[in-house]
Amino acid sequence: MTPPRLALYVTPYCGYCRYVMSAIQQLGLAVELRNVAADQQDLEDLFKARGRTTVPVLRISTADGEQWMPESQDIVEYLQALRDQLDTMA
């Protein structure tokens, strides 16, 4: 299995974003951070994909395509499951 490419769309003042970023740090996963408050293109990409600009949103890119996952708790649960899956493959 090739691990997915992950990008987390955030703003620096979002508590839910900080919650997800803390989980990413604890899990030791490589996740690209996209600050939509600082980068207009990231904001536009988020809006184009979801029709809204609320954060956090995790973009999951695989060979099969892209998935955009909102909701901080869902993101953390996905990342925990991914970490477990990667650990069993190592």
N, C-alpha and C positions, 0 to 999 in steps of 0.2 A: 504494500500500500504506500503510495506517495502521500505524504502529509499535505493537507490543504494549505493554501496560502491565505493568511488571515490579516485583515485590516480592521481596526476598531475606529469608528467615527465618534469623536468626542468633542466636548468643549471643556476648558479648564475649570469652569465654575460649576460643573454638574456633579452632584453627589453620587448619582447612580453610575456615572462614568468612572469616578474615583473608586467606587466599589469594584467594578469590573477590572480596572487597571491593577488594583491590589491583588485580586485573584490571579490575574495573569502573572504577576511578579512571583506570587507564592508557588504557582504551578511551573514556573520556569519555561513558559512557552514563548516562541518567537511570534509576536504580533505587531504589525506595523500600526502606529498611531496616526490618525488623521484628524487634526484639529480644525474643525469646520468653522470656528470663529476666526482663525488666522489664514485660512486658505479658501479663497472663493471657488476654485475648481472642485475641491473636495465637497464643499457645500452644494454646488450644482450637481455633482455626481450623485450625492445622497438624495437630493430632491428628484432627480431624473429617475432613479431606481425605485424610490418609495413613494413619491408624491407628497412628501413631508420632510421636515428637517429636524425632527426630534432625535435626540441621542440618549444613550449609546445605541449604536447599531454595529453589528459585526458582519463584515463582508467575507464570505467563505468562498474561495475560488478553488475549483478542482478541475480535473480533465473533463468532467461532465458538465461544467458550467459554473454559474454563480448563484449563491443564495445570500440574501440579506436578512439577518436575524436581529430583530429589535428585542427589547425587554431585558434588563440587566440580569435578572435571575435565570432566564432561559439561556442567556449567553454564558453565564458562569457554569451552569449545569452542562452545557455542551462542551465547554473547555475542560471541565473535570473528566467527562467521559472520553474526550479526545486524549487527554494525558494518560488515562488508564489504558486506552487502546495502544498508544505508542509504547507504554511501559511493557505491555505483554509481548510486543513485537521485538523488543530489544534483547 
